């Protein structure tokens, strides 16, 4: 690893998944204006749209997309334009 390219100002930061309100702590250099209280200690908070607790890959909950119905709907809608 190259020396002198990594920041020295790591600190504990709370990351909050906004989809399910899960909060986890890790070291980071990310800046934040907001704070959150976790177990009586105040940490800077970074809000996330999705994390390991809400992503379908990690949770095993996938959405089934009805592609066959969408294709049939498209074909019936534009069938009148065929010659």
N, C-alpha and C positions, 0 to 999 in steps of 0.2 A: 504494500500500500504506500502511496506517496505521502510524504510528511508535509504538514503545513497546509493541506487543502481542506481539512475538516474543521467546522466551527468548534469553539471551545465553550460556548454559552448554552450548553444543554441544561434543561431544567425539567421538572415534572410538569406535565400538561395533561388536562382531562380532555378526552375526545368524546363527544356526545352524538350518538346516532339519533337524528331527529325523527326517524320513522318508528322507532320503538322505545325511545327514551333510555337506551342502554348507555352507560358511561364507563369508560375504561381509562386507566392512567398509564402513561408511558413518558419516556424522556423525549424531548423535542426542542427545536429552536424556533418553532413557528410562533409568530406574534399574534396576540389577541388582546382586544380591549375589554372583553367580558371575562367575568370570573364565575366560578361555581364552587359550592361548598360540598366536599366529599368527605364523609366521616369526620366532620368537624375541622377540616383543613381547607383553606381556600386555594384554588388552583386556577390558572388561566384556562379558558375553555375554547375548543375548536369544534364547531358544529359540522357534522357530516350528513350527507344525504343517505348514504348506505355504508354499512360496515360488515364485519364478519358475522354479526348476529342477525342481520336482516337480508343479506345477499342470498339469492336462491341457490347458488352453488354450495354454500356452506350449510344452509338450513335444510336442503333437500326438498324444498317446496318449490316446484316449478309451475309455471302457468302453461296451460294447454291452449294453443292458438288454433282456432277453427279455420284453417286455411282452405279446406274443401268448400265450406259454406261461402267464404269470401270469393273464391274463384267462380262458383256457380252464380253468385249475385252479379259479379262483373260480366260474365257471359250473357246473362239474361238482360242486363241493362243495355249492352251494346249490340245485341243480336239484331235489332231493328236497322242498324246501319250497314249490315252485310248485304252484298249483292248476290 
